[in-house]
Amino acid sequence: MRGLYITNWNLNDSASGVAKKINNQIKLFENELGEMQIYDGNSYHMTGSQKKFNKFLDFVRLSGIHKVNLMYRNLLKNPKLIESIDYVYIRKALITPTVVSVLKDIKQIHPNIKILMEIPTYPYDKEIRWFDCVSLMLDKKARKSVSGIIDRIVTFSDDNCIFGVPTIQISNGINYDEIKMRTPLTHEGINLIAVALFSPWHGYDRIIEGMHIERDVVEENNIVLHLIGNGRILNKYKSMVNENHLGAHVIFHGPEYGEVLDNSYNVADIALDSMGRHRSGVFYNSSLKGKEYCAKGIPSISGVKTELDFNNDAYFYCRVPADDTPVSMKKIIDFYHAVYDKASPLSVGEDIRNRTKSQFEFSAAMRPIIDYLHEAE
């Protein structure tokens, strides 16, 4: 089969985790199905007048819509490409009426083509900030028309149908061979680690608030929270730490990569997945970061239901309520002892990695998509 991958991401951005994931998807499609054409943020270059207009649109937060519309319209200038492909895989960034219109035209040019759209987070309306309200308004209008045009929506949620379109439910997957398991280093106390581009739905304010309320537990057990990354909510976290005098127990590292990040993982005892997904209306989530924690061999805590909730043997996973209550430090201590009292950190890490690899290895996670496309041949 011959495919076309559409995304507005720059796939040459080596620092982007999303670009890395998309490139891995493309490699898998090529290995399993055959040749794949790529249409990304580098595939369409605006004219001089379009660039000037786009600069004006930046002031009113409409430049992204303009770029997406131009990208999709440009596809129709190459009908021979459309006729030569068997399926289209789209990583959704924005649905507009223009996008739907172009996809409808593609179906008319090639009625047997299969169109799949991956939605990384669903539902996502509450994640859109107020100054992007026009984008959300257009998205809400356009999504009403995708049924009958898009054949399947690929989702990391547990929804069977989205926007009137049947779904293919998958887990976020990673290449375990590309992620080095941690080498646990001896240290005092209990180190918690969270690696993210911090946003409200990460909810680490719940951890900081819990540390403030149960300061005696934190000090007695020398609990230290390591926040690695930056993001729009980071200043709020820093203010909470300063106001509650928790500077000795919360360390802000900034972004880390490569060996520096590996060293931070080596002294981590428990990793924190998202604690506030309920704030954006998400109550089931398959996070990429959660899979990386598994590959690293680190026990984790989540505030949203994940695949591990259905694994009775997942002793290395703990879930806290999906609400805004402070996270109990006593619960974290109990979890820590339940994991580490019977085995060494190295044995725990190897066991977590081995138990989760067959489920979250990239090729296994993507298998439902490959199987669907094979059946459509």
N, C-alpha and C positions, 0 to 999 in steps of 0.2 A: 504494500500500500504506500501511497505517497501522501504526505501530510503538509499542512501549512500551520506554523505556530505564530500567533499574533499576540504581541505584548507591546506596551509603550515603554517598558523598562529598557535601559541601556545595558545590553548583555555583555559589554566589554568592561563594565565596572567591577573590577576584581574585589573591591571592598564591600560590595553589596551581597548580603546573604540571599536576597530574593533572586538576584541575577545568577548566583551560583546554583540555586535550586532549579531555576528555569533551564539552565544549561544542562543540568543533570537529567531533567525530564526529556529534553531534546535528544540527548545521547541514548536514553532508554528507548524512546520511540524509534530512533534509527536502528538500534540493535534488534528490536523486536518486530518492527513493522516495515522498515525500509526508509527510503529517502525522505527527508523533511526540509521544506523551505522555511526560512526564518524571516519574519517581518516584525522588526522591533523598532525602538526609538531612534535607531541610526538609519533605518531604511527609507525614511522620507525626509527630504530637506526642503524647508520652506523657501519661497522666493523672497527677495528683498522687501517687497511691499507686504507680504504676509508676516515677515518678522517685525516690521514696524507696527503693523496692526496688533500683533501679539503682545508687543510691549505695552501698548495702550490697554489691552485687555487684562494685563497683569494687575492694573490698578483696581479693577472691579472683580478680580478673582475668576475670570472667565477664560484665561489663556489655556488652561488644561483642556477645557471643552473644545476650544478652537483647534488645538493640536490633534486631539483624538479624531475629530470630525474630518480634518484634512487627511490624516493617515488612512482612514477607512475609505474616503472618496477616491483616494489615489489607487486603491486596490482594483477598482473597477476599470482602470485604464489598462489592465493587463488580463483580458478575458481568457487568453490562452493558458495563463497560469492557473486560473480558476478551473478551467476545463480539464487540466491535467492532474488535479489532486483529488484524493478520495475522502479526505476529512480535514476539518479545521479545528484547531485547539486554541482557545482564547483564554489568556489569563486576564480576568476582568479587572479593570481599573475604574471604568465609568461606562455606563450604558446611556446613550443619548438616542433621540429619535433618528438621527442620522446613522448611527451605528446599526440600529434595527433595520433601517431602510436598505443599507448596503448589504447586510446579511440576507435580507429578503431577495435582493437582486442576485446575489451569489447562488441562492437556491434556484432561482429561475434559470440562470445560466447552466447550472449543473444540478438537476433535481435529485440525483441520487447521493449527493455529497452529505456527509455527516458533520454537523456542527456541534462541538462541545464547548461549554464555557465553565471555567473554573472560578468559583467564588471563594477567595481565601478565608473570609470571615462572614458568617451569616448567623443571625441578622446583623446588619451593619449600619442601619440608619442613625442610631444613637452615637456612632463613632464620628459622624460627620459634624464638623464644627460650624458654628452659626454663619461664619463668613463664606462658607461653601454651600449655603442654602440653595442657591440657584442650581448648582450641580445636582444636589439631592432631588430638587423638584423635577428636573429633566429626567433623572434616573427613575423616579417614581412613575413618571408618565410613560417612559419607554418600556419599562419592564412589563407593563400590561400587555404588550404586543409581541413578546418573545415566544409565547406558546405557538407551536406549529412551525417555527423558524429554527429555534435552537432545539436540537434533538435530545441532549442530556446536559444537565448542570452537574458539575463535579463539586462535591461539597465535603468539608471536614466536619460537618454537623451530623445530627442523626435524623435529618428531615428526608422524607421520602419524595417530596415534591416541593419545588420552589418556583414561584411565579408561574404556576401551571405547567411546569416542565418536570418530567421524571428525573430523579437524581441518580448519580453514581456516588455512593458513600465510600470514602477512602480515609485512611489515616495519613497524617503528615509523615513523610519518610525521609531518612537520611542515609548516606553511605557510611556505614560503620567503619569501613576500612580507612576512611579519610579522617576519622576522629580517634585520637589517641586516648586510651583509657588513662584515667588519673593514676598517679603514683602517690598513694597516701603518705603524707609526712607526719611524723609525730609532733604534736603540739598540745598545749593546754587549752582547756575550755571546749566550747562548742561553736564552730564557725558555720554560719548560714551564708549562702551566696545567692545573689539574684543578678542575672545578666540580661539587660534589656535596653531598649530605647524607651525610657520611662514615660508612660501615659497613664491617665486616670484609671483605666481598666486593669493595670497591673496591680494596683491596690496594696502596695507595700507600706502605705500609711497605716494599714491595719496591724502590721508587724511592729512598726515603731510605737504605735499607741499601746499595743500589748506589752512592749518592753517598758514603757513608762508606768503602766498600771502595776505590773509585777516586777518592779525594779529589784526587789529582794531576790527573786528567783534568777534574774539576769546576772546579778552580781555574785550570787552564791555559786552559780555554774559557769560564770565567765562566758556568757553568750555574746557573740560578736556578729553583727550583720554587715556583710560586705556587699555594697551596691556598686555594680560595675556597668558603666554606660552613662549616657546623658539623656536628655529629653525634656519635654515641656513641663513635666510635673516635678522635675528634680529639685527646683528651688523650694517647692512646698516641703519636700522631705527634709531638706537642709534646715528650713525654719523650724520644723517640728523637733528635730534633733537638738537645735540650739535652745529652743524654749524649754525643753524637758531635760536639758543637761545630760544628754546621752552620748556626747562626743567620744567617750572612751569605749562605747559599745556599738557605734555605727560608723563605718569607714566608707567614704566616698572615693572610689578609685578613678572615676572617669572611664572612658572607653579603653578596653584592652584587647589585644589580638595576639595570635601566635603563641610563642613560648611564655610571654608575660601572663596571658590568660591561663595557659596550662598550669603555671605555677600557683595561680589563685585557686584553681580547681583542686590542686594537690593538697591544699590545707583545708578544703571545704568538707564538712560533715553532712550537711543537708542543703539541698538546692530548693529554691522557691520558684514555682511556676506562677501564673497569674492568680491574684487573690481578689480581683475586682471585676471579672467579666460580667457579672450580673448588672453592673452599672451601664453597660451598653446592650443589655437585653440578651446576653449570650449565657446559656446555662449548660451547654455541652460544647467542648472545644478540643480539638486535636492540635496542640501547639507544637511548633517546630522546636522551640527551646526545650520543651519537656522531653522530646526524643533525644536531643543532644545530652541532656542530663543522664538519660538511660545509657547512652553509648559511653559516656564518661564513667559510668558506674557509681552514680551518686544517688542516694535516696532523695525523694522529693515530696514536697507538700503543695497541694493545689486548692484553690477556692472555687473551682469549676469542675463539673463531671468530665472525665476523660475516659479513654479506652481502658485504662488500668482499674477503673471502678468495677469492671466486669471480670476482673482476674482475681479469683479468690486466693491465689498464691502470691499476690503482689504485696508481700510484707514490707517492701521498700517504698511504699507509696502511702501517703496520708492525705485525707481531704478535710478541709475545714468548711464551715457553713458558707453558702453563697449569699452573704449579706455584709453589712458594714461593721459588724461587731469586731472589736479588737481580737487578734489571734492570741490564744492562751499559750503562755510560755511553759506552763506545766504540761500541756499537751505535747509541745515540742520536745520537752525533756523525756516524757514517757515514750514518744516515738523513737528518739535517739537511742534509748536503752533497749527498746524492743528490737532494734536493728543490730546494734553493735555488741550487746552483752554476750552473744553466743558465737560470734565469729569476728575475725580480724577485719579491719577496713579493707585490706587487699582482697580477702576472700569475698566480702560483701560486694565489692566493686565488680569482681569477675563474674559473680553470680547474677547480678543485675544485668550486666552486659549480655551474658549468654542467654538469659531468660527472655530478653526483649528483642534480640536481633532478628529472630525469624518473623516477628510481627511488624517491626518498624524499619527493617532494612528497606532501602528505597525501592528496589525492584518488587518486593513483596507488597509494599503499600500501594504501588501503582498498578498491580495486577488486575483489579476490577476494570480499569480503563482499557488496558490492553485486550482483555477478554471480550469486552463489549465491541471493540473495533474489529477484532478477528471475526466475531459473529456477523458483523455487518458486511464482510467481504463478499 
